[in-house]
Amino acid sequence: MLNTVYKEAIRNREKILSVIRGPKFEQIVGIARQNWIEYCPKKQDSTLCGIDSSFNSTKFQGMELWVVTAVGMQSNGLLIDSLHRQGLGRIGLDISKMASEMEVDICKKAIEVSDTVMMDGSLYSQFMTRQTGLTPEIVRIMTRKNNVIFIAKTSNTNVQFKDLGSQAGDIFYYNHAVKSPGFSRIFVDSEFGRDKKISSIYARLSDSTPLIKIELFGDNHTEDEVKIMLDKLAKTSVGGYPYALKLAHNNCKISSGDLAKLVSLYGISNEIGSREVLE
């Protein structure tokens, strides 16, 4: 069966790729290139904190074993805070929301002891329906010292070029437009209302490294402010990505292997019919 799939992919390769490389592709890439501001960050000392969370679960016999972790770490390895919860119960608990709540709790502490607090992921997801109850708290924290930003290595956001008929996310076109360090012009999105505007840029901290997406709350940000922010991020970045965020990710990640160990510790693997949780 797979051989048939592969053969069809070879036959239809150009047709499939035409979805993203359609007649508007070169035009959009050209506009993305015009939007790009070349800037080589000047590495500046700063106290940066990265915050990330992780969650995983496994189901058996109508039950669910789950675990959620969140960590805040500075670039020098200092642990700001770590939180975790785990449990066994009925299927359906929203553990992703629980992870967001933990990130917000850690952020409250981090803003007091860090120059810049970097939240892994997107502010868009925090404003989505499933996070509605958290939105006021997030806004209060972000506006307390105005030192919270969201950083993502990948992005599905498709808002800058949608009027031109773009099919892929905005980051796709910027990746094809430029390889030099710098950032895109500030784009302000008011999708969630005038009081919850999101300003975003795509940035590259050094030559030929992956793009990152940076989101800030509000619409009163300037290009000079962005340059200062990139100067701070560049000092401790590894491969174009802030080291504090990498540390936070590595210290909170819950892998399937970790979950399997937890299953064993609880003795669930000895339950009749539960063998599938380890496979």
C-alpha positions as CSV (number, residue, x, y, z in Angstrom):
1,M,0.0,0.0,0.0
2,L,2.8,2.5,0.9
3,N,4.6,1.9,-2.4
4,T,1.4,3.0,-4.2
5,V,1.3,6.1,-2.0
6,Y,4.9,6.9,-2.7
7,K,4.5,6.5,-6.5
8,E,1.5,8.8,-6.5
9,A,3.4,11.4,-4.5
10,I,6.2,11.3,-7.2
11,R,3.7,11.7,-10.0
12,N,1.7,14.5,-8.4
13,R,4.6,16.3,-6.7
14,E,4.4,19.5,-8.7
15,K,0.6,19.6,-8.5
16,I,0.7,19.2,-4.7
17,L,3.4,21.8,-4.2
18,S,1.6,24.3,-6.4
19,V,-0.9,24.8,-3.5
20,I,1.8,26.7,-1.7
21,R,3.9,27.8,-4.7
22,G,1.0,29.2,-6.6
23,P,0.9,32.2,-8.8
24,K,1.0,34.5,-5.7
25,F,4.1,32.9,-4.2
26,E,6.7,35.1,-5.7
27,Q,4.6,38.2,-5.1
28,I,4.2,37.4,-1.4
29,V,7.9,36.5,-1.0
30,G,8.8,39.8,-2.5
31,I,6.6,41.7,-0.1
32,A,8.1,39.7,2.8
33,R,11.5,40.7,1.6
34,Q,10.5,44.4,1.5
35,N,9.1,44.0,5.1
36,W,12.5,42.7,6.3
37,I,14.8,45.0,8.3
38,E,18.4,43.8,8.3
39,Y,19.9,44.1,11.8
40,C,22.8,42.2,13.3
41,P,22.1,42.2,17.1
42,K,24.7,43.6,19.4
43,K,25.0,41.1,22.2
44,Q,23.9,42.7,25.5
45,D,24.0,41.3,29.0
46,S,20.5,40.8,30.4
47,T,18.7,38.5,32.8
48,L,16.4,36.3,30.7
49,C,14.0,33.7,32.0
50,G,12.4,31.0,29.8
51,I,9.1,29.4,30.8
52,D,7.7,26.2,29.3
53,S,5.3,23.4,30.2
54,S,4.7,19.8,29.2
55,F,1.9,17.3,29.7
56,N,1.2,13.7,28.8
57,S,-1.3,11.1,29.5
58,T,-2.3,7.5,28.8
59,K,-5.7,5.8,28.9
60,F,-6.7,2.4,30.1
61,Q,-10.0,0.8,31.1
62,G,-11.9,4.1,31.0
63,M,-9.3,5.8,33.2
64,E,-6.5,8.3,32.4
65,L,-3.1,8.7,34.1
66,W,-1.9,12.2,33.5
67,V,1.0,14.4,34.5
68,V,1.7,18.1,33.9
69,T,4.9,20.0,34.6
70,A,6.0,23.7,34.2
71,V,9.4,25.2,34.7
72,G,10.9,28.7,34.7
73,M,14.7,29.0,34.3
74,Q,17.2,31.8,33.7
75,S,20.0,31.6,31.1
76,N,22.5,30.9,33.9
77,G,20.7,27.8,34.9
78,L,19.0,29.3,37.9
79,L,15.6,27.7,38.6
80,I,13.0,30.4,39.2
81,D,10.2,27.9,39.9
82,S,8.9,24.5,39.0
83,L,5.4,23.1,39.3
84,H,3.9,19.7,38.7
85,R,0.6,17.8,39.1
86,Q,-0.4,14.3,38.4
87,G,-3.4,12.1,38.8
88,L,-5.5,9.2,37.9
89,G,-9.2,9.7,37.0
90,R,-11.9,9.8,34.4
91,I,-11.0,10.7,30.8
92,G,-11.6,14.2,29.7
93,L,-9.6,16.5,32.1
94,D,-8.2,19.5,30.3
95,I,-4.6,19.1,31.2
96,S,-3.5,21.6,28.5
97,K,-5.3,24.4,30.4
98,M,-3.7,23.2,33.6
99,A,-0.3,23.6,31.9
100,S,-1.2,27.2,30.9
101,E,-2.2,28.0,34.5
102,M,1.1,26.7,35.8
103,E,3.0,28.9,33.3
104,V,1.1,31.9,34.4
105,D,1.8,31.2,38.1
106,I,5.5,30.9,37.3
107,C,5.4,34.1,35.2
108,K,4.2,36.0,38.2
109,K,7.4,35.3,40.0
110,A,9.7,35.6,37.0
111,I,8.7,39.1,36.0
112,E,10.0,40.3,39.4
113,V,13.5,38.8,39.0
114,S,14.1,39.0,35.3
115,D,14.7,41.7,32.7
116,T,12.8,39.7,30.1
117,V,10.5,36.8,30.6
118,M,10.1,34.5,27.5
119,M,7.0,32.4,27.4
120,D,7.3,29.4,25.0
121,G,4.6,29.3,22.3
122,S,2.1,31.9,21.2
123,L,0.0,34.6,22.8
124,Y,-2.7,33.7,20.3
125,S,-3.2,30.3,21.9
126,Q,-3.6,32.0,25.3
127,F,-6.4,34.2,23.9
128,M,-8.2,31.2,22.3
129,T,-11.5,29.9,23.6
130,R,-10.1,27.2,25.8
131,Q,-8.0,29.8,27.7
132,T,-10.7,32.4,28.2
133,G,-10.7,32.1,31.9
134,L,-7.0,32.8,32.0
135,T,-7.0,35.8,29.7
136,P,-7.5,38.6,32.3
137,E,-4.8,37.2,34.5
138,I,-2.3,36.9,31.6
139,V,-3.0,40.5,30.6
140,R,-2.5,41.8,34.2
141,I,0.9,40.0,34.4
142,M,2.1,41.2,31.0
143,T,1.2,44.8,31.7
144,R,2.6,44.9,35.3
145,K,6.2,45.4,34.1
146,N,5.9,45.1,30.3
147,N,8.7,42.6,30.2
148,V,6.9,39.4,29.0
149,I,7.2,38.2,25.4
150,F,6.1,35.0,23.6
151,I,8.6,33.1,21.4
152,A,7.9,30.2,19.1
153,K,10.2,28.2,16.7
154,T,7.2,27.4,14.6
155,S,4.0,29.2,13.7
156,N,0.8,28.5,11.9
157,T,-0.4,32.1,11.9
158,N,-1.6,33.2,8.6
159,V,-2.6,36.9,9.0
160,Q,0.0,39.1,7.2
161,F,-0.5,37.8,3.7
162,K,-4.0,36.3,3.7
163,D,-5.4,39.2,1.6
164,L,-3.0,38.1,-1.1
165,G,-4.3,34.5,-1.1
166,S,-1.5,33.0,0.9
167,Q,-1.9,29.3,1.6
168,A,1.0,28.7,4.1
169,G,1.7,30.4,7.4
170,D,3.5,33.8,7.3
171,I,6.7,32.2,8.6
172,F,6.9,30.1,5.4
173,Y,7.2,33.2,3.2
174,Y,9.7,35.0,5.4
175,N,11.9,31.8,5.4
176,H,11.9,31.9,1.6
177,A,12.5,35.7,1.4
178,V,15.6,36.2,3.6
179,K,18.5,34.4,5.3
180,S,20.1,37.4,6.9
181,P,19.8,38.4,10.6
182,G,17.1,41.0,11.4
183,F,13.4,41.2,11.8
184,S,10.1,41.8,10.0
185,R,8.3,45.1,10.4
186,I,5.9,45.1,13.4
187,F,2.5,43.7,12.5
188,V,-0.4,44.5,14.8
189,D,-3.4,42.2,14.9
190,S,-6.6,43.3,16.6
191,E,-8.5,40.0,16.2
192,F,-9.2,39.7,19.9
193,G,-10.4,43.3,20.3
194,R,-8.9,46.7,20.8
195,D,-7.8,46.0,24.4
196,K,-6.0,42.7,23.4
197,K,-4.0,43.6,20.4
198,I,-1.0,41.4,19.5
199,S,2.2,42.9,17.9
200,S,4.4,40.3,16.2
201,I,7.7,40.1,14.4
202,Y,9.7,37.3,12.8
203,A,13.3,37.5,13.7
204,R,16.7,35.9,12.9
205,L,19.4,36.4,15.5
206,S,22.3,35.4,13.3
207,D,23.1,34.3,9.7
208,S,21.2,31.3,8.3
209,T,19.7,30.3,11.7
210,P,16.0,29.4,11.9
211,L,13.4,32.1,12.2
212,I,11.7,32.7,15.5
213,K,8.3,34.4,16.0
214,I,8.1,37.0,18.8
215,E,4.8,38.3,20.0
216,L,4.2,41.2,22.3
217,F,1.1,42.5,24.0
218,G,-0.3,45.8,22.8
219,D,0.3,48.0,19.8
220,N,2.7,50.7,21.2
221,H,6.0,49.0,20.3
222,T,8.7,50.5,18.2
223,E,11.5,49.2,15.9
224,D,14.1,50.6,18.3
225,E,12.5,48.6,21.1
226,V,12.7,45.5,19.0
227,K,16.4,46.0,18.3
228,I,17.1,46.3,22.0
229,M,15.1,43.1,22.7
230,L,17.1,41.2,20.0
231,D,20.3,42.5,21.5
232,K,19.3,40.9,24.8
233,L,18.2,37.6,23.2
234,A,21.3,37.2,21.1
235,K,23.7,37.2,24.0
236,T,22.8,33.7,25.2
237,S,21.1,32.2,22.1
238,V,22.2,28.8,20.8
239,G,21.6,28.2,17.1
240,G,19.4,31.3,17.0
241,Y,17.2,30.2,19.9
242,P,17.2,31.6,23.4
243,Y,19.1,29.3,25.8
244,A,16.8,29.9,28.7
245,L,13.8,28.6,26.7
246,K,15.9,25.5,25.7
247,L,16.7,24.9,29.4
248,A,13.1,25.2,30.4
249,H,12.0,22.8,27.7
250,N,14.6,20.2,28.6
251,N,13.7,20.3,32.3
252,C,9.9,20.1,32.0
253,K,9.5,17.6,29.1
254,I,7.4,14.6,29.9
255,S,8.2,11.9,27.3
256,S,6.4,8.7,26.6
257,G,9.3,6.9,28.3
258,D,8.8,9.0,31.4
259,L,5.1,8.2,31.4
260,A,5.8,4.5,31.1
261,K,8.0,4.7,34.2
262,L,5.2,6.4,36.0
263,V,2.8,3.7,34.9
264,S,5.2,1.1,36.3
265,L,5.6,2.9,39.6
266,Y,1.8,3.0,40.1
267,G,1.6,-0.7,39.2
268,I,-0.9,0.0,36.5
269,S,1.0,-2.3,34.2
270,N,-0.1,-5.2,36.3
271,E,-3.8,-4.5,35.8
272,I,-5.7,-6.8,33.5
273,G,-6.0,-5.4,30.0
274,S,-3.5,-2.5,30.6
275,R,-0.6,-3.8,28.7
276,E,-1.3,-1.5,25.8
277,V,-0.2,1.6,27.8
278,L,3.4,0.4,27.5
279,E,3.3,-0.4,23.8
